[in-house]
Amino acid sequence: MRHPTPLLTLLLATTLPLPLLAADLPVRAVTLSSAGLAQIERAGTLQPDDSITFRAPTEDIDDLLRSLVVLDPAGRVAGLRLPGRDTATEAFRGLPLRPADFESRTALLQALRGQMAEAGGATGRIADAQEGENGALRVTLITARGLTTVQLAPGDEVRLTDSALAARVARAAEALAAARAEGERGIEIRLSADRARDVSVTYVAGAPLWKPSYRLMVPPADAPADAQARLQGWAVVENRSGADWDGVRLSLVSGNPAAYHQPLYAPILVQRPELPVRVPEAVRVQPDTGGRPPPPPPPAVVPYDARQMAEAERMRGYAAQAYRGAAPAIAMPAPAAPMGGAAAAVDTATAAASAGRVAFTLANPVTIRAGETANVPFLDARLPADRVWWVQDFSARNPLQAVRLRNATNETLPDGLATVYGTGSGAEDGAFLGDAELRAVQPGETRLLAFGRDRDVQMTGSTGQVDNPTRFELRRGGVAVVSFLRRDERALAIDPRGARGRIVIDLPRVQGAEPRFTVASEGDFGLRHEAVLDGTPTTLRFAWEREYRREMPLWDPGLGDPALLRWRDFDVEANLRRLPGGPATSDALGVYAGRMPENAPGRAELLATVAAYGELRELLDKARAAIRAYATADVALNRARQAVEDRSGPEREEARRRLNRASQGVESAGTAADAAWDAWVARLQALLARGG
């Protein structure tokens, strides 16, 4: 049976001296960073012999050990001490105890069996311990005279006579208590001074991000040009430092500092190479196996004759030379290189800025208990603002409702979510209009904050592209160069249904093209254009233009020299699209000529080239007809030859006369085809010789 009254008291002498006086410094100031860090300052008055003690979460010990700063105007820091990360394991190392032995007094005494102890006036080694009646405890000791059982009443002591063992048991109990509060550690900073003074301790530890949120009261859509919006900033703050914040000075820092974590609190053991223990070499003895007959003599050497000796010497020379040639070169290593009215007024914060950092310090002290979350105001400002429509997506049916804010304060506004409310005397007064994301705004910068869509305004977008020829040039060698102006266009038809106001349109950048519209600003959004809607339907057009050239060879170089190309060695019909005068290039040039402006440079040359291509087409068609006539005559000639071979007598003579006529026809058709082909080639060479 376990009793709540402690009947066993171990009077132990510790080997570690404890401070006589200790002061628990309260938290006086906290700075929360948007990098997920908290700078905590503890401060208070210390007497000459006081030391600083406080508790911190175990997860913060690494950061505390790397960043702790003690400011003592008259004292000297003697050191910092705190329990180890695995205190219980180290404290129980070498003891005859385990943490489970502290579950009851009998278990503790039974684990100490064999240890010298004093109990009830008797001294001996502990043999056993049992629970008695009415809360009594029976302890059996082994004395010089034998076994002695002592019954202890509540309040009686059991004293270990080994003071060193008693101290270690006491430290084990202390470590066990600390292990039960594994989430935090007690920290002691020893100081030495000759007078009382004010001391502060500052350190940096991980902390939840402070999360800004905004309340934005926007002016109505028909507000004058000098209208203002009211922006209130609130911060969600969580106290997970393990200590209460009672009337602390709270600062909120917006910045992007480098922040690291290093495991200073955890023991790190360095792996070392293992060197084996050297032992004497074993003595090995060959056993005696008795005598044996002597070995026979080697075979007799037969002497070489002179020719054999010269051949052997020559082969040895070849082998030595081959060995020297195959020997790898040994490369020496290179030397190593050296190494507003819509909301109640709030207490605002004072802001101080440095390079890349803005700190808002709250005007009044803040009290937040450990583990609590608070929402505290840090900003209340009136900023120049105007209501606009905002178009980000041309495929959307309606534009966004947005407000344009200019940061007229002297501090950077951090990222946050803004809840937008309306003001004025209309239907929007005091109404929730939507949420908007506010990205960091430097002083003087402007941001658009969209909080909804205006379904009363209708939009329809379209896109198109056209390539207009602007210049033509014919180079010597038969290369036509056509310059084009590519125009990418987006059009946006807008029906504001009587509403008036300014619309902001974000458009993309087009690689290599110049915008042909007014660009109000550029940014990650691309190109921004602004226009004013007067209440009537309108269409806005946005164009990008860029020039490019297309080279069109009038002669396929894969066909070789046109003067050497003969129709008899070439399948004209199969390669018709490759020939000048064919349909491909001729049709393309005709289209370009029809679309090129009359005053465009080179247009006359383009028209002349198109006309020349028309002549080439006519000549090529004549040549093709003549080639087909030759093919027909050649077929008739082959038939006439076959008829001569198949007939005899008078019919054979008639077949020979027809063969002569067919032969003359083929010759005449060939001559006509040659003349037509030569006419086409001559006109082609004249075209290819033109140009600059």
C-alpha positions in Angstrom: 0.0 0.0 0.0 1.4 3.4 -1.0 1.0 6.3 1.5 1.2 10.0 0.6 3.0 10.9 3.8 6.8 10.8 3.1 8.3 8.6 5.8 11.7 8.3 4.2 14.0 11.3 4.1 17.5 11.0 2.6 19.7 13.7 4.1 22.2 14.2 1.3 25.3 16.4 0.9 25.6 17.6 -2.7 29.0 18.1 -4.3 27.8 21.0 -6.4 27.5 24.3 -4.4 24.2 26.1 -5.0 23.9 29.9 -5.1 22.9 31.5 -1.9 20.6 34.0 -3.7 19.0 33.9 -7.1 16.8 36.4 -8.9 14.3 35.4 -11.6 14.5 38.3 -14.1 11.1 39.0 -15.7 10.6 39.7 -19.4 10.7 43.4 -20.0 10.8 43.7 -23.8 10.1 41.4 -26.8 10.9 42.0 -30.5 9.1 39.7 -32.9 10.6 39.3 -36.3 9.0 38.3 -39.6 11.9 35.8 -39.9 10.3 33.6 -37.2 12.5 34.9 -34.4 11.9 36.6 -31.0 14.5 38.8 -29.3 13.6 38.6 -25.6 15.0 41.0 -23.0 14.9 40.2 -19.3 15.8 42.9 -16.9 15.8 43.7 -13.2 17.8 44.8 -10.1 20.3 42.4 -8.7 22.0 42.4 -5.3 25.8 41.8 -5.0 25.5 38.1 -4.5 22.5 37.4 -6.7 22.6 35.2 -9.7 20.1 35.2 -12.6 17.7 32.3 -13.0 14.9 31.7 -15.4 13.3 28.9 -17.4 13.1 28.5 -21.1 11.6 26.0 -23.5 14.0 23.1 -24.3 13.6 23.9 -28.1 15.0 27.4 -27.5 18.2 26.3 -25.7 20.2 26.0 -28.9 19.3 29.6 -29.9 19.9 30.9 -26.3 23.4 29.4 -26.1 24.4 31.0 -29.4 22.9 34.5 -28.8 22.8 35.2 -25.1 24.1 38.7 -24.1 24.4 39.8 -20.5 24.6 43.5 -19.8 26.0 44.1 -16.2 27.5 47.6 -15.6 29.3 46.6 -12.4 29.6 42.8 -12.4 31.4 40.0 -14.1 29.9 36.9 -15.6 31.2 33.8 -14.0 29.3 31.3 -16.3 26.1 29.8 -17.3 24.8 26.4 -16.1 21.8 24.4 -17.0 20.8 20.7 -16.9 22.0 18.5 -19.8 19.7 17.4 -22.5 19.6 13.8 -21.3 20.0 14.6 -17.6 18.4 11.4 -16.2 20.5 9.0 -18.2 23.7 10.7 -17.1 22.6 11.0 -13.5 21.7 7.3 -13.2 24.9 6.2 -14.9 26.8 3.9 -12.4 24.1 4.0 -9.7 22.4 0.9 -8.5 19.1 2.7 -9.2 16.7 3.1 -12.1 14.0 5.8 -12.5 11.4 3.2 -11.8 12.9 2.7 -8.3 11.6 6.1 -7.3 8.0 4.9 -7.6 7.8 4.1 -3.9 9.9 4.2 -0.8 10.1 0.4 -0.5 11.3 0.1 -4.1 13.9 2.8 -3.5 15.2 1.0 -0.3 15.2 -2.4 -2.0 17.2 -1.0 -4.9 19.8 0.2 -2.3 20.2 -3.3 -0.8 23.7 -3.8 0.5 24.4 -0.1 1.2 25.3 1.1 4.7 22.5 3.1 6.4 21.3 4.3 9.8 17.7 3.8 10.8 15.9 3.7 14.2 19.2 3.8 16.1 20.6 0.8 14.3 23.5 0.8 11.7 23.9 -1.8 9.0 23.5 -2.8 5.4 20.0 -2.6 4.0 18.6 -6.1 3.5 14.9 -5.4 2.9 12.1 -2.9 3.3 8.4 -3.6 3.6 5.3 -1.6 4.2 3.9 -2.0 7.8 0.6 -1.2 9.3 -0.8 2.3 9.9 1.8 3.8 7.6 4.8 2.3 9.3 7.9 1.1 7.4 9.8 -2.0 8.3 13.5 -1.9 7.4 15.8 -4.9 7.8 19.5 -4.2 8.3 22.4 -6.6 8.4 24.5 -5.6 11.4 27.6 -7.2 13.1 25.4 -9.2 15.3 23.0 -10.4 12.5 19.7 -9.3 11.1 17.8 -6.4 12.7 14.3 -5.3 11.7 13.5 -1.7 12.5 10.0 -0.3 12.4 9.9 3.3 11.6 7.1 5.7 12.4 6.2 8.7 10.2 8.9 11.3 10.4 11.7 8.9 11.2 14.8 9.0 9.0 16.9 6.5 7.0 20.3 8.0 6.5 22.9 6.7 4.0 26.3 6.7 5.7 28.2 7.0 2.3 27.9 10.8 1.7 29.2 10.5 -2.0 26.5 7.9 -2.8 23.9 10.1 -1.0 24.9 13.0 -3.2 24.6 11.0 -6.4 21.2 9.7 -5.3 20.1 13.3 -4.7 21.3 14.4 -8.1 19.5 11.4 -9.7 16.3 12.6 -7.9 16.8 16.1 -9.1 17.4 14.9 -12.7 14.3 12.8 -12.6 12.3 15.8 -11.5 13.8 17.8 -14.4 13.1 15.0 -16.8 9.4 15.1 -15.9 9.4 18.7 -17.1 11.1 17.8 -20.4 9.6 20.8 -22.2 11.7 23.4 -20.4 15.0 23.9 -18.7 16.1 26.0 -15.8 19.0 28.3 -16.6 21.4 29.9 -14.0 23.8 32.7 -14.8 26.3 33.4 -12.1 27.5 37.0 -11.6 29.9 38.6 -9.2 29.6 42.3 -8.2 30.3 44.5 -5.2 27.0 46.5 -5.3 23.4 46.4 -6.4 22.8 47.3 -10.1 20.4 46.9 -13.0 21.2 43.9 -15.1 19.6 42.8 -18.4 19.8 39.5 -20.4 19.0 39.4 -24.1 18.8 36.4 -26.4 17.2 35.4 -29.7 15.0 32.3 -30.1 12.6 30.8 -32.6 9.1 32.1 -32.3 5.9 31.9 -34.3 5.6 34.5 -37.1 3.7 37.6 -36.1 1.0 37.9 -38.7 -0.2 41.4 -39.8 -3.7 42.0 -41.0 -5.3 45.2 -42.1 -8.7 46.9 -42.0 -9.1 49.1 -45.0 -11.9 51.7 -45.3 -12.1 52.8 -48.9 -13.7 55.9 -50.3 -16.8 55.5 -52.6 -16.4 55.1 -56.3 -17.5 58.7 -57.0 -15.2 60.2 -54.4 -13.2 63.3 -55.4 -9.6 63.0 -56.6 -8.1 63.9 -53.2 -10.0 61.2 -51.4 -8.3 59.1 -48.7 -8.6 55.6 -47.4 -8.0 54.6 -43.8 -5.7 51.7 -43.1 -5.4 50.1 -39.7 -2.8 47.4 -39.1 -3.3 44.7 -36.5 -0.8 42.0 -35.6 -1.6 38.5 -34.4 1.0 37.7 -31.7 1.6 34.3 -29.9 3.5 34.0 -26.7 5.3 30.6 -26.8 8.4 31.8 -24.9 7.5 29.8 -21.8 7.2 33.0 -19.6 4.5 35.5 -19.1 4.8 38.9 -20.8 3.5 41.3 -18.1 3.6 44.9 -19.3 6.4 44.3 -21.8 7.6 46.6 -24.5 6.5 44.9 -27.7 8.2 45.6 -31.1 7.2 44.1 -34.4 10.0 43.8 -37.0 9.4 43.4 -40.7 12.5 42.4 -42.5 14.4 39.5 -44.1 17.5 38.7 -42.0 19.5 35.6 -42.4 18.6 33.1 -39.6 20.2 29.8 -38.8 19.8 27.0 -36.2 22.7 25.1 -34.8 22.5 22.2 -32.4 24.7 23.5 -29.5 22.7 21.8 -26.7 22.8 18.3 -28.1 25.9 16.2 -27.3 27.8 15.6 -30.6 30.3 12.7 -30.5 33.0 12.7 -33.2 33.6 9.4 -34.9 37.2 8.4 -34.7 39.1 5.7 -36.6 39.6 2.6 -34.6 43.2 1.5 -34.0 43.5 -2.2 -33.2 45.5 -3.3 -30.2 48.8 -4.6 -31.3 49.6 -8.1 -30.0 52.9 -10.0 -30.4 53.2 -11.9 -33.6 52.3 -15.6 -33.2 55.3 -18.0 -33.3 54.8 -20.7 -35.9 56.9 -23.8 -35.8 57.1 -26.3 -38.7 56.8 -29.8 -37.3 59.6 -32.3 -37.9 58.6 -34.8 -40.6 61.7 -36.8 -40.6 64.5 -37.2 -43.3 64.0 -37.5 -47.1 66.4 -38.5 -50.0 68.4 -35.6 -51.5 66.9 -33.9 -54.6 68.1 -34.9 -58.0 70.6 -32.6 -59.9 69.2 -30.1 -62.5 69.3 -31.0 -66.2 72.5 -30.3 -68.2 72.7 -27.0 -70.1 73.1 -27.3 -73.9 75.3 -24.5 -75.2 74.0 -22.2 -78.1 75.8 -21.9 -81.3 76.8 -18.4 -82.5 73.7 -17.9 -84.6 71.4 -18.9 -81.7 73.2 -16.6 -79.3 72.9 -13.6 -81.7 69.1 -14.2 -82.2 68.6 -14.5 -78.4 70.4 -11.2 -77.8 68.3 -9.5 -80.6 65.1 -10.7 -79.0 66.1 -9.4 -75.6 66.8 -6.0 -77.2 63.3 -5.9 -78.6 61.7 -6.9 -75.3 63.6 -4.1 -73.5 62.6 -1.5 -76.1 59.0 -2.5 -75.9 59.0 -2.4 -72.1 60.5 1.1 -72.2 57.9 2.3 -74.7 55.0 0.9 -72.7 56.1 2.4 -69.3 53.5 5.0 -68.2 54.6 8.5 -67.5 54.3 9.5 -63.8 52.5 12.8 -63.5 53.3 14.8 -60.5 50.3 16.3 -58.7 49.7 20.0 -59.1 50.2 22.1 -56.0 46.9 22.7 -54.1 45.3 26.1 -54.6 44.9 28.3 -51.5 41.6 28.2 -49.7 -10.7 56.7 -40.6 -14.2 57.4 -39.4 -15.4 54.0 -40.2 -13.5 52.5 -37.3 -12.5 53.5 -33.8 -9.1 55.0 -33.3 -6.4 52.7 -32.1 -3.1 53.1 -30.3 -0.5 53.2 -33.1 3.1 52.2 -32.9 6.2 54.2 -33.5 8.2 53.0 -36.5 11.9 53.0 -36.9 13.5 51.9 -40.2 17.0 50.7 -41.1 18.4 49.0 -44.2 15.8 46.3 -45.1 14.2 46.5 -41.7 11.2 48.2 -40.2 10.3 47.9 -36.5 6.9 49.0 -35.1 7.1 49.6 -31.3 3.7 49.6 -29.6 2.8 52.7 -27.7 1.6 51.0 -24.6 3.0 48.0 -22.7 1.4 44.6 -23.6 0.5 41.7 -21.3 0.2 38.3 -22.8 0.4 35.1 -20.7 2.5 32.2 -21.8 0.6 30.1 -24.4 -1.9 32.9 -25.2 -2.6 34.7 -28.5 -3.3 38.4 -28.8 -4.3 40.7 -31.6 -2.7 44.1 -31.1 -2.9 47.3 -33.3 0.3 48.8 -34.7 -0.8 51.2 -37.5 -3.5 53.7 -38.1 -2.9 55.9 -41.2 -4.9 57.8 -43.8 -3.5 57.2 -47.3 -4.3 58.8 -50.7 -6.6 56.4 -52.6 -8.9 56.2 -55.6 -11.3 53.5 -56.8 -10.5 51.9 -60.1 -11.4 48.9 -62.3 -8.6 46.4 -62.8 -8.2 44.0 -65.7 -5.7 41.1 -65.3 -7.4 38.5 -67.5 -8.8 39.3 -70.9 -11.0 36.2 -70.8 -12.8 37.4 -67.7 -16.4 38.7 -68.2 -16.1 41.4 -65.5 -13.2 43.6 -64.3 -12.0 43.6 -60.7 -13.0 46.2 -58.2 -9.9 47.7 -56.8 -8.5 50.6 -54.8 -5.2 52.2 -55.6 -3.2 53.2 -52.4 -0.1 55.3 -52.1 2.0 54.8 -49.0 2.3 58.3 -47.7 3.8 57.1 -44.4 7.5 57.0 -43.6 7.7 53.3 -43.0 7.3 50.1 -45.0 4.0 48.3 -44.8 4.6 44.6 -44.4 2.7 41.8 -46.3 -0.8 41.1 -45.0 -4.4 40.4 -45.7 -6.7 43.5 -45.7 -10.4 43.3 -44.9 -12.1 46.0 -47.0 -15.1 48.1 -45.8 -17.0 50.8 -47.6 -17.5 54.4 -46.4 -19.6 57.3 -47.5 -23.4 57.8 -47.4 -24.4 55.2 -49.9 -25.2 51.5 -49.8 -21.5 50.7 -49.3 -21.2 52.6 -46.0 -19.9 50.3 -43.4 -20.4 47.2 -45.6 -17.9 44.4 -46.1 -16.7 44.7 -49.7 -14.2 41.8 -49.8 -10.6 40.8 -48.9 -7.4 42.0 -50.6 -3.8 40.9 -50.4 -1.4 43.7 -49.6 2.3 43.0 -50.5 5.1 45.0 -48.9 4.9 48.7 -49.8 7.8 51.0 -49.5 7.3 54.7 -48.6 6.0 56.6 -51.6 5.1 53.4 -53.6 1.6 52.7 -55.0 -0.3 49.4 -54.9 -3.5 48.1 -56.4 -5.7 46.1 -54.0 -8.5 44.1 -55.7 -11.3 43.0 -53.4 -14.0 41.7 -55.8 -15.5 41.8 -59.3 -17.9 44.4 -60.6 -20.6 42.3 -62.3 -22.3 45.5 -63.6 -19.5 46.1 -66.1 -19.3 43.6 -69.0 -16.1 42.8 -71.0 -15.2 40.7 -74.1 -11.6 40.2 -75.2 -10.1 39.0 -78.5 -6.7 38.5 -79.9 -5.3 38.5 -83.4 -2.0 38.6 -85.4 -1.2 39.8 -88.9 2.1 39.9 -90.9 2.3 42.9 -93.3 5.1 43.0 -96.0 6.9 46.3 -95.8 9.9 45.9 -98.1 11.2 43.8 -100.9 14.8 43.2 -102.1 16.1 41.0 -104.8 19.7 39.9 -104.3 22.0 38.7 -107.0 22.1 35.0 -107.1 18.3 34.6 -107.0 17.4 35.4 -103.3 14.2 37.4 -102.6 14.2 39.1 -99.2 10.8 40.2 -97.9 10.6 42.3 -94.7 7.5 42.0 -92.6 5.9 43.9 -89.8 4.2 41.5 -87.4 1.4 43.1 -85.4 0.0 41.3 -82.4 -3.2 42.9 -81.2 -5.5 42.5 -78.3 -8.9 44.2 -78.2 -11.2 44.6 -75.2 -14.8 45.6 -75.7 -16.2 47.2 -72.5 -19.7 48.2 -71.6 -19.7 50.1 -68.3 -23.5 50.5 -68.4 -23.4 54.2 -67.5 -20.6 53.9 -64.8 -17.7 56.3 -65.1 -14.2 55.9 -63.8 -10.7 54.8 -64.5 -9.8 51.4 -65.6 -6.3 49.8 -65.2 -5.3 47.0 -67.7 -2.3 44.7 -67.2 -0.9 43.4 -70.5 2.0 41.0 -71.1 5.3 41.7 -72.6 5.9 40.3 -76.1 9.4 39.1 -76.7 11.2 41.4 -79.3 8.1 43.5 -79.9 7.5 47.2 -79.1 4.1 48.2 -77.5 2.1 50.6 -79.6 0.1 51.9 -76.7 0.7 54.1 -73.7 2.5 52.3 -70.9 1.8 53.8 -67.5 4.1 51.5 -65.5 6.0 48.2 -65.8 6.5 45.5 -63.2 6.0 41.8 -62.5 2.5 42.3 -63.9 4.0 43.2 -67.3 2.8 46.4 -68.9 0.1 48.6 -67.3 -2.2 50.8 -69.3 -4.8 53.2 -67.9 -7.9 54.6 -69.5 -11.0 56.6 -68.5 -14.5 55.2 -69.2 -17.2 57.8 -69.8 -20.2 55.4 -69.2 -20.7 54.4 -72.9 -19.5 51.2 -74.6 -16.0 51.4 -75.9 -13.3 49.2 -77.4 -9.7 49.5 -76.4 -7.0 48.1 -78.7 -3.5 47.2 -77.8 -0.8 46.3 -80.4 2.8 45.1 -80.3 4.9 45.3 -83.4 8.2 43.8 -84.5 10.0 43.5 -87.8 11.5 40.3 -89.3 12.7 39.2 -92.7 12.1 36.1 -94.8 14.6 34.9 -97.4 13.2 33.0 -100.4 15.7 31.5 -102.8 14.3 31.7 -106.3 16.4 28.7 -107.3 16.7 25.5 -105.4 20.5 25.0 -105.0 19.9 21.2 -104.7 19.2 21.2 -108.5 22.7 22.4 -109.3 23.5 24.9 -112.0 20.4 25.8 -114.0 22.4 26.1 -117.2 23.5 22.5 -116.9 20.0 21.1 -116.0 18.5 19.3 -119.0 15.0 18.1 -119.2 16.0 14.8 -120.7 17.9 14.0 -117.4 15.3 15.4 -115.0 11.7 14.5 -114.1 10.0 17.8 -114.5 6.6 16.8 -113.3 7.9 15.2 -110.1 9.9 18.3 -109.2 7.5 20.9 -110.4 7.2 22.7 -107.0 11.0 23.1 -106.9 11.2 24.9 -110.2 10.9 28.7 -110.6 7.6 29.3 -112.2 6.0 26.5 -110.2 3.1 27.3 -107.9 4.8 27.6 -104.5 7.1 30.6 -104.7 5.1 32.3 -107.4 1.8 32.2 -105.4 3.6 33.5 -102.2 5.1 36.5 -104.0 1.8 37.3 -105.6 0.1 37.4 -102.1 2.9 39.6 -100.7 2.6 42.0 -103.7 -1.1 42.4 -103.1 -0.6 43.2 -99.4 2.4 45.5 -99.7 1.6 49.3 -99.5 2.1 51.2 -102.8 4.9 53.4 -101.4 6.8 50.5 -99.8 10.5 50.2 -100.7 11.1 47.6 -103.4 7.4 47.2 -104.3 8.2 47.9 -108.0 10.9 45.3 -107.9 8.5 42.9 -106.3 5.9 43.5 -109.1 8.5 43.0 -111.7 9.6 39.8 -110.0 6.0 38.6 -109.9 5.6 39.5 -113.6 8.9 37.6 -114.4 7.5 34.7 -112.5 4.4 34.8 -114.6 6.5 34.7 -117.8 8.5 31.8 -116.3 5.3 30.0 -115.6 4.1 30.4 -119.2 7.5 29.3 -120.6 7.6 26.4 -118.2 4.1 25.4 -119.2 5.2 25.5 -122.9 8.2 23.4 -122.1 6.1 20.9 -120.2 3.7 20.6 -123.2 6.7 20.1 -125.6 8.2 17.5 -123.3 4.8 15.7 -123.1 4.6 15.9 -127.0 8.1 14.4 -127.2 7.1 11.6 -124.8 4.1 10.8 -127.0 6.2 10.8 -130.2 8.7 8.5 -128.5 6.0 6.1 -127.6 4.9 6.1 -131.3 8.5 5.5 -132.4 8.8 2.5 -130.1 5.5 1.0 -131.5 6.8 1.6 -135.1 10.0 -0.3 -134.3 8.1 -3.2 -132.9 5.8 -3.3 -136.0 8.8 -3.6 -138.3 10.1 -6.5 -136.3 6.7 -8.2 -136.3 5.9 -7.9 -140.0 7.3 -9.3 -143.3 6.8 -8.8 -147.0 4.9 -5.7 -148.3 3.6 -5.0 -144.7 7.2 -4.8 -143.5 7.9 -2.1 -146.1 4.9 -0.1 -145.0 6.0 -0.5 -141.3 9.4 0.9 -142.2 7.9 3.9 -143.9 5.8 4.6 -140.7 9.0 4.1 -138.6 10.8 6.8 -140.6 7.9 9.2 -140.2 7.8 8.4 -136.3 11.6 8.9 -136.1 11.2 12.3 -137.8 8.4 13.2 -135.4 10.5 12.3 -132.4 13.4 14.4 -133.7 11.1 17.3 -134.4 9.4 17.0 -130.9 12.8 16.8 -129.2 14.0 19.9 -131.0 10.8 21.8 -130.0 11.2 20.6 -126.4 14.8 21.7 -126.3 13.9 25.1 -127.7 11.1 25.6 -125.1 13.3 24.4 -122.3 16.2 26.7 -123.4 13.8 29.6 -123.5 12.7 28.9 -120.0 16.3 28.6 -118.8 17.3 31.8 -120.5 14.5 33.7 -118.8 15.4 32.1 -115.5 19.1 33.1 -115.8 18.0 36.7 -116.6 15.9 36.7 -113.4 18.7 35.3 -111.3 21.1 37.8 -112.6 19.0 40.7 -111.4 19.3 42.3 -108.0 21.9 44.1 -106.0 
